[in-house]
């Protein structure tokens, strides 16, 4: 499934419903952004985003409006080169990238995945994946229908639902984009974990002869025999003790 950049997903959600996400009280409590980020008061020189000047906020506002009126918002969003929206586009992308980390939404999503039994190691065990290359696609892992309602509710509260547990279409599109990005992040983390473990295991393999060789001057010295061997479980245990630790899911 193709990925939608987070900064574009937020723009598309706002285009679909100008009240979302910035006027939603649950979203505001998570992000501490009290309204549209590009709001400003030129007379007082005040902006909603503290690190933006009024001119930069105005450039972001123009970029947003141009995305909304474009025939293809995604195409205008991704335009290359220095067009009239270059400043606003660059400021928006940079702000979303740094703010997303501050909002800790990745950690919130990781908790929901874990509580739902969809943490990547659990999924791999359930599907009997033996190597990192077997890490399943999101559709095969069947996480979307398990996680979507919980995640949408955690991000938007009552505004999420149209009737009962049916999710508003624009929010469902946004949630799907987040799930795809998260599953891609998990895939990369699993790959890094496996590579790290392989590296540590190889280090133990290389160091094992020196680590297990007896002291030559010891009174009970015994010349090692070629048939002497160390069990694989012992090597794996030492590898684990050597520090083959896991990477947190929220890391990029």
Short mmCIF file of the C-alpha atoms (twelve columns), coordinates in Angstrom:
data_MODEL
# 
_entry.id   MODEL 
# 
loop_
_atom_site.group_PDB 
_atom_site.id 
_atom_site.type_symbol 
_atom_site.label_atom_id 
_atom_site.label_alt_id 
_atom_site.label_comp_id 
_atom_site.label_asym_id 
_atom_site.label_seq_id 
_atom_site.Cartn_x 
_atom_site.Cartn_y 
_atom_site.Cartn_z 
_atom_site.pdbx_PDB_model_num 
ATOM 1   C CA . UNK A 1   0.000   0.000   0.000  1 
ATOM 2   C CA . UNK A 2   1.494   3.380   -0.984 1 
ATOM 3   C CA . UNK A 3   2.384   5.746   1.829  1 
ATOM 4   C CA . UNK A 4   1.050   9.288   2.193  1 
ATOM 5   C CA . UNK A 5   3.451   11.730  3.864  1 
ATOM 6   C CA . UNK A 6   2.207   12.783  7.265  1 
ATOM 7   C CA . UNK A 7   2.256   16.474  6.371  1 
ATOM 8   C CA . UNK A 8   0.105   15.765  3.294  1 
ATOM 9   C CA . UNK A 9   -2.301  13.563  5.277  1 
ATOM 10  C CA . UNK A 10  -2.943  16.499  7.633  1 
ATOM 11  C CA . UNK A 11  -3.573  18.831  4.692  1 
ATOM 12  C CA . UNK A 12  -5.981  16.388  3.057  1 
ATOM 13  C CA . UNK A 13  -7.880  15.937  6.326  1 
ATOM 14  C CA . UNK A 14  -8.251  19.711  6.671  1 
ATOM 15  C CA . UNK A 15  -9.396  20.043  3.047  1 
ATOM 16  C CA . UNK A 16  -12.038 17.350  3.593  1 
ATOM 17  C CA . UNK A 17  -13.281 19.022  6.773  1 
ATOM 18  C CA . UNK A 18  -11.877 22.445  7.836  1 
ATOM 19  C CA . UNK A 19  -12.779 21.650  11.451 1 
ATOM 20  C CA . UNK A 20  -10.380 18.702  11.429 1 
ATOM 21  C CA . UNK A 21  -8.060  18.192  12.996 1 
ATOM 22  C CA . UNK A 22  -7.239  21.605  14.436 1 
ATOM 23  C CA . UNK A 23  -10.628 22.474  15.971 1 
ATOM 24  C CA . UNK A 24  -11.118 19.046  17.528 1 
ATOM 25  C CA . UNK A 25  -10.758 19.254  21.336 1 
ATOM 26  C CA . UNK A 26  -9.085  15.843  21.706 1 
ATOM 27  C CA . UNK A 27  -6.533  16.665  19.010 1 
ATOM 28  C CA . UNK A 28  -5.922  20.048  20.656 1 
ATOM 29  C CA . UNK A 29  -5.257  18.354  23.998 1 
ATOM 30  C CA . UNK A 30  -2.669  16.079  22.352 1 
ATOM 31  C CA . UNK A 31  -0.905  18.734  20.305 1 
ATOM 32  C CA . UNK A 32  -1.483  21.870  22.402 1 
ATOM 33  C CA . UNK A 33  -2.321  23.711  19.181 1 
ATOM 34  C CA . UNK A 34  -5.461  25.794  19.853 1 
ATOM 35  C CA . UNK A 35  -6.501  26.273  16.209 1 
ATOM 36  C CA . UNK A 36  -5.169  26.239  12.667 1 
ATOM 37  C CA . UNK A 37  -1.362  26.485  12.962 1 
ATOM 38  C CA . UNK A 38  -1.086  29.155  10.281 1 
ATOM 39  C CA . UNK A 39  -3.322  31.628  12.179 1 
ATOM 40  C CA . UNK A 40  -1.745  35.021  12.909 1 
ATOM 41  C CA . UNK A 41  -2.478  38.562  14.013 1 
ATOM 42  C CA . UNK A 42  -0.449  40.930  11.903 1 
ATOM 43  C CA . UNK A 43  -1.370  43.968  13.978 1 
ATOM 44  C CA . UNK A 44  -0.048  42.399  17.187 1 
ATOM 45  C CA . UNK A 45  2.694   40.419  15.447 1 
ATOM 46  C CA . UNK A 46  1.405   37.178  17.003 1 
ATOM 47  C CA . UNK A 47  1.343   33.706  15.403 1 
ATOM 48  C CA . UNK A 48  -0.172  30.424  16.544 1 
ATOM 49  C CA . UNK A 49  3.147   28.653  15.936 1 
ATOM 50  C CA . UNK A 50  5.697   30.464  18.078 1 
ATOM 51  C CA . UNK A 51  8.657   29.741  15.799 1 
ATOM 52  C CA . UNK A 52  6.955   31.291  12.765 1 
ATOM 53  C CA . UNK A 53  7.001   34.956  11.936 1 
ATOM 54  C CA . UNK A 54  3.801   36.557  10.673 1 
ATOM 55  C CA . UNK A 55  5.213   36.484  7.137  1 
ATOM 56  C CA . UNK A 56  5.988   32.769  7.394  1 
ATOM 57  C CA . UNK A 57  2.544   31.991  8.817  1 
ATOM 58  C CA . UNK A 58  1.031   33.950  5.947  1 
ATOM 59  C CA . UNK A 59  3.111   31.918  3.466  1 
ATOM 60  C CA . UNK A 60  1.847   28.673  5.024  1 
ATOM 61  C CA . UNK A 61  -1.733  29.972  4.887  1 
ATOM 62  C CA . UNK A 62  -1.351  30.764  1.173  1 
ATOM 63  C CA . UNK A 63  0.109   27.303  0.558  1 
ATOM 64  C CA . UNK A 64  -2.822  25.647  2.344  1 
ATOM 65  C CA . UNK A 65  -5.399  27.623  0.406  1 
ATOM 66  C CA . UNK A 66  -3.664  26.823  -2.870 1 
ATOM 67  C CA . UNK A 67  -3.651  23.122  -1.998 1 
ATOM 68  C CA . UNK A 68  -7.378  23.310  -1.253 1 
ATOM 69  C CA . UNK A 69  -8.238  24.981  -4.564 1 
ATOM 70  C CA . UNK A 70  -5.841  22.918  -6.701 1 
ATOM 71  C CA . UNK A 71  -7.299  20.393  -9.112 1 
ATOM 72  C CA . UNK A 72  -5.036  17.788  -7.514 1 
ATOM 73  C CA . UNK A 73  -4.026  18.840  -3.972 1 
ATOM 74  C CA . UNK A 74  -1.464  16.038  -3.645 1 
ATOM 75  C CA . UNK A 75  0.229   17.082  -6.875 1 
ATOM 76  C CA . UNK A 76  0.421   20.721  -5.800 1 
ATOM 77  C CA . UNK A 77  1.677   19.658  -2.377 1 
ATOM 78  C CA . UNK A 78  4.520   17.652  -3.902 1 
ATOM 79  C CA . UNK A 79  5.549   20.232  -6.518 1 
ATOM 80  C CA . UNK A 80  9.311   20.522  -6.892 1 
ATOM 81  C CA . UNK A 81  11.293  23.682  -7.450 1 
ATOM 82  C CA . UNK A 82  10.808  27.191  -6.121 1 
ATOM 83  C CA . UNK A 83  7.261   28.079  -7.057 1 
ATOM 84  C CA . UNK A 84  5.186   30.720  -5.244 1 
ATOM 85  C CA . UNK A 85  4.427   28.236  -2.454 1 
ATOM 86  C CA . UNK A 86  8.003   27.114  -1.849 1 
ATOM 87  C CA . UNK A 87  8.370   29.014  1.449  1 
ATOM 88  C CA . UNK A 88  5.010   27.925  2.824  1 
ATOM 89  C CA . UNK A 89  5.480   24.312  1.731  1 
ATOM 90  C CA . UNK A 90  8.955   24.087  3.264  1 
ATOM 91  C CA . UNK A 91  7.848   25.701  6.539  1 
ATOM 92  C CA . UNK A 92  4.855   23.369  6.815  1 
ATOM 93  C CA . UNK A 93  6.801   20.174  6.158  1 
ATOM 94  C CA . UNK A 94  9.557   21.127  8.601  1 
ATOM 95  C CA . UNK A 95  7.080   22.079  11.332 1 
ATOM 96  C CA . UNK A 96  5.051   18.876  11.041 1 
ATOM 97  C CA . UNK A 97  8.220   16.758  11.154 1 
ATOM 98  C CA . UNK A 98  9.486   18.333  14.394 1 
ATOM 99  C CA . UNK A 99  6.055   18.707  16.002 1 
ATOM 100 C CA . UNK A 100 5.015   15.095  15.458 1 
ATOM 101 C CA . UNK A 101 7.846   13.980  17.719 1 
ATOM 102 C CA . UNK A 102 6.852   16.488  20.426 1 
ATOM 103 C CA . UNK A 103 3.231   15.342  20.325 1 
ATOM 104 C CA . UNK A 104 4.260   11.726  21.099 1 
ATOM 105 C CA . UNK A 105 1.594   10.341  18.802 1 
ATOM 106 C CA . UNK A 106 3.884   7.523   17.667 1 
ATOM 107 C CA . UNK A 107 4.132   6.381   21.295 1 
ATOM 108 C CA . UNK A 108 0.353   6.575   21.620 1 
ATOM 109 C CA . UNK A 109 -0.026  4.438   18.512 1 
ATOM 110 C CA . UNK A 110 2.542   1.928   19.763 1 
ATOM 111 C CA . UNK A 111 0.531   1.514   22.988 1 
ATOM 112 C CA . UNK A 112 -2.673  0.942   21.030 1 
ATOM 113 C CA . UNK A 113 -0.978  -1.628  18.782 1 
ATOM 114 C CA . UNK A 114 0.374   -3.440  21.833 1 
ATOM 115 C CA . UNK A 115 -2.948  -3.382  23.705 1 
ATOM 116 C CA . UNK A 116 -4.678  -4.704  20.578 1 
ATOM 117 C CA . UNK A 117 -2.321  -7.663  20.196 1 
ATOM 118 C CA . UNK A 118 -0.840  -6.145  17.047 1 
ATOM 119 C CA . UNK A 119 2.669   -5.384  18.280 1 
ATOM 120 C CA . UNK A 120 4.980   -6.501  15.434 1 
ATOM 121 C CA . UNK A 121 6.721   -9.328  17.305 1 
ATOM 122 C CA . UNK A 122 3.335   -10.711 18.373 1 
ATOM 123 C CA . UNK A 123 2.096   -10.555 14.777 1 
ATOM 124 C CA . UNK A 124 5.231   -12.297 13.504 1 
ATOM 125 C CA . UNK A 125 4.791   -15.054 16.084 1 
ATOM 126 C CA . UNK A 126 1.107   -15.452 15.216 1 
ATOM 127 C CA . UNK A 127 1.887   -15.741 11.512 1 
ATOM 128 C CA . UNK A 128 4.924   -17.960 12.195 1 
ATOM 129 C CA . UNK A 129 7.370   -15.589 10.498 1 
ATOM 130 C CA . UNK A 130 10.884  -16.976 10.887 1 
ATOM 131 C CA . UNK A 131 12.993  -14.198 9.354  1 
ATOM 132 C CA . UNK A 132 12.660  -10.434 8.993  1 
ATOM 133 C CA . UNK A 133 11.962  -10.811 5.273  1 
ATOM 134 C CA . UNK A 134 8.754   -12.607 6.279  1 
ATOM 135 C CA . UNK A 135 7.430   -9.502  8.048  1 
ATOM 136 C CA . UNK A 136 3.851   -9.380  6.719  1 
ATOM 137 C CA . UNK A 137 2.086   -6.648  4.804  1 
ATOM 138 C CA . UNK A 138 -0.420  -4.698  6.851  1 
ATOM 139 C CA . UNK A 139 -3.340  -6.357  5.070  1 
ATOM 140 C CA . UNK A 140 -2.018  -9.833  5.837  1 
ATOM 141 C CA . UNK A 141 -1.422  -8.893  9.481  1 
ATOM 142 C CA . UNK A 142 -5.100  -7.823  9.735  1 
ATOM 143 C CA . UNK A 143 -4.281  -4.911  12.025 1 
ATOM 144 C CA . UNK A 144 -6.379  -2.226  10.342 1 
ATOM 145 C CA . UNK A 145 -9.801  -3.407  11.497 1 
ATOM 146 C CA . UNK A 146 -8.468  -4.122  15.003 1 
ATOM 147 C CA . UNK A 147 -6.649  -0.830  15.573 1 
ATOM 148 C CA . UNK A 148 -8.593  1.753   13.521 1 
ATOM 149 C CA . UNK A 149 -11.511 2.417   15.883 1 
ATOM 150 C CA . UNK A 150 -9.308  2.624   18.988 1 
ATOM 151 C CA . UNK A 151 -6.818  4.930   17.280 1 
ATOM 152 C CA . UNK A 152 -9.456  7.207   15.764 1 
ATOM 153 C CA . UNK A 153 -11.183 7.517   19.124 1 
ATOM 154 C CA . UNK A 154 -7.870  8.286   20.876 1 
ATOM 155 C CA . UNK A 155 -7.097  11.079  18.379 1 
ATOM 156 C CA . UNK A 156 -10.525 12.627  17.784 1 
ATOM 157 C CA . UNK A 157 -12.989 11.347  20.374 1 
ATOM 158 C CA . UNK A 158 -16.704 11.659  19.568 1 
ATOM 159 C CA . UNK A 159 -16.052 13.468  16.277 1 
ATOM 160 C CA . UNK A 160 -14.739 10.152  14.959 1 
ATOM 161 C CA . UNK A 161 -18.092 8.435   14.546 1 
ATOM 162 C CA . UNK A 162 -21.060 8.935   12.273 1 
ATOM 163 C CA . UNK A 163 -23.291 6.253   13.788 1 
ATOM 164 C CA . UNK A 164 -22.231 3.833   16.466 1 
ATOM 165 C CA . UNK A 165 -18.751 2.642   15.555 1 
ATOM 166 C CA . UNK A 166 -18.708 3.780   11.918 1 
ATOM 167 C CA . UNK A 167 -15.812 6.164   11.362 1 
ATOM 168 C CA . UNK A 168 -16.214 9.439   9.465  1 
ATOM 169 C CA . UNK A 169 -14.800 8.956   5.959  1 
ATOM 170 C CA . UNK A 170 -12.212 11.746  6.130  1 
ATOM 171 C CA . UNK A 171 -10.950 10.502  9.500  1 
ATOM 172 C CA . UNK A 172 -10.786 6.930   8.212  1 
ATOM 173 C CA . UNK A 173 -8.607  8.097   5.315  1 
ATOM 174 C CA . UNK A 174 -6.294  9.885   7.760  1 
ATOM 175 C CA . UNK A 175 -6.169  6.894   10.127 1 
ATOM 176 C CA . UNK A 176 -5.318  4.581   7.234  1 
ATOM 177 C CA . UNK A 177 -2.421  6.853   6.255  1 
ATOM 178 C CA . UNK A 178 -1.128  6.751   9.842  1 
ATOM 179 C CA . UNK A 179 -1.420  2.967   9.997  1 
ATOM 180 C CA . UNK A 180 0.532   2.530   6.762  1 
ATOM 181 C CA . UNK A 181 3.276   4.865   8.001  1 
ATOM 182 C CA . UNK A 182 3.408   3.039   11.334 1 
ATOM 183 C CA . UNK A 183 3.583   -0.404  9.764  1 
ATOM 184 C CA . UNK A 184 6.394   0.800   7.495  1 
ATOM 185 C CA . UNK A 185 8.191   2.112   10.582 1 
ATOM 186 C CA . UNK A 186 7.792   -1.264  12.285 1 
ATOM 187 C CA . UNK A 187 9.195   -3.061  9.263  1 
ATOM 188 C CA . UNK A 188 12.329  -0.891  9.392  1 
ATOM 189 C CA . UNK A 189 12.715  -1.416  13.146 1 
ATOM 190 C CA . UNK A 190 12.467  -5.197  12.806 1 
ATOM 191 C CA . UNK A 191 15.126  -5.114  10.090 1 
ATOM 192 C CA . UNK A 192 17.438  -3.026  12.300 1 
ATOM 193 C CA . UNK A 193 16.886  -5.352  15.242 1 
ATOM 194 C CA . UNK A 194 17.761  -8.435  13.230 1 
ATOM 195 C CA . UNK A 195 20.833  -6.794  11.724 1 
ATOM 196 C CA . UNK A 196 21.978  -5.723  15.202 1 
ATOM 197 C CA . UNK A 197 21.546  -9.236  16.604 1 
ATOM 198 C CA . UNK A 198 23.441  -10.782 13.680 1 
ATOM 199 C CA . UNK A 199 26.283  -8.307  14.210 1 
ATOM 200 C CA . UNK A 200 26.475  -9.075  17.941 1 
ATOM 201 C CA . UNK A 201 26.377  -12.800 17.304 1 
ATOM 202 C CA . UNK A 202 29.208  -12.513 14.796 1 
ATOM 203 C CA . UNK A 203 31.257  -10.541 17.326 1 
ATOM 204 C CA . UNK A 204 30.799  -13.361 19.839 1 
ATOM 205 C CA . UNK A 205 31.748  -15.941 17.213 1 
ATOM 206 C CA . UNK A 206 34.937  -14.006 16.435 1 
ATOM 207 C CA . UNK A 207 35.878  -13.440 20.095 1 
ATOM 208 C CA . UNK A 208 34.865  -16.833 21.461 1 
ATOM 209 C CA . UNK A 209 38.240  -18.625 21.028 1 
ATOM 210 C CA . UNK A 210 40.100  -15.911 22.926 1 
ATOM 211 C CA . UNK A 211 37.402  -15.617 25.579 1 
ATOM 212 C CA . UNK A 212 37.375  -19.346 26.318 1 
ATOM 213 C CA . UNK A 213 41.100  -20.113 26.000 1 
ATOM 214 C CA . UNK A 214 42.640  -21.244 29.346 1 
ATOM 215 C CA . UNK A 215 45.534  -19.341 30.876 1 
ATOM 216 C CA . UNK A 216 48.803  -20.973 29.632 1 
ATOM 217 C CA . UNK A 217 50.559  -20.569 33.004 1 
ATOM 218 C CA . UNK A 218 47.706  -22.015 35.059 1 
ATOM 219 C CA . UNK A 219 48.602  -25.203 36.974 1 
ATOM 220 C CA . UNK A 220 45.510  -26.958 35.673 1 
ATOM 221 C CA . UNK A 221 46.192  -25.935 32.073 1 
ATOM 222 C CA . UNK A 222 44.879  -28.383 29.541 1 
ATOM 223 C CA . UNK A 223 45.686  -28.084 25.864 1 
ATOM 224 C CA . UNK A 224 42.378  -27.639 23.998 1 
ATOM 225 C CA . UNK A 225 41.415  -30.577 21.880 1 
ATOM 226 C CA . UNK A 226 40.023  -30.036 18.347 1 
ATOM 227 C CA . UNK A 227 36.899  -31.912 19.376 1 
ATOM 228 C CA . UNK A 228 36.138  -29.365 22.113 1 
ATOM 229 C CA . UNK A 229 33.065  -27.314 21.228 1 
ATOM 230 C CA . UNK A 230 30.632  -24.870 22.746 1 
ATOM 231 C CA . UNK A 231 26.913  -25.351 22.389 1 
ATOM 232 C CA . UNK A 232 24.895  -22.897 20.310 1 
ATOM 233 C CA . UNK A 233 22.628  -22.074 23.295 1 
ATOM 234 C CA . UNK A 234 25.701  -20.985 25.287 1 
ATOM 235 C CA . UNK A 235 26.863  -18.768 22.428 1 
ATOM 236 C CA . UNK A 236 23.413  -17.223 22.065 1 
ATOM 237 C CA . UNK A 237 23.265  -16.610 25.801 1 
ATOM 238 C CA . UNK A 238 26.618  -14.834 25.714 1 
ATOM 239 C CA . UNK A 239 25.491  -12.854 22.668 1 
ATOM 240 C CA . UNK A 240 22.447  -11.698 24.583 1 
ATOM 241 C CA . UNK A 241 24.576  -10.756 27.579 1 
ATOM 242 C CA . UNK A 242 26.930  -8.863  25.259 1 
ATOM 243 C CA . UNK A 243 24.186  -6.371  24.620 1 
ATOM 244 C CA . UNK A 244 22.033  -7.372  21.646 1 
ATOM 245 C CA . UNK A 245 19.231  -5.042  22.706 1 
ATOM 246 C CA . UNK A 246 16.064  -4.079  20.894 1 
ATOM 247 C CA . UNK A 247 15.285  -0.687  19.345 1 
ATOM 248 C CA . UNK A 248 12.210  1.148   20.540 1 
ATOM 249 C CA . UNK A 249 9.388   1.280   18.050 1 
ATOM 250 C CA . UNK A 250 8.994   5.052   18.297 1 
ATOM 251 C CA . UNK A 251 12.543  5.509   16.958 1 
ATOM 252 C CA . UNK A 252 12.868  6.340   13.292 1 
# 
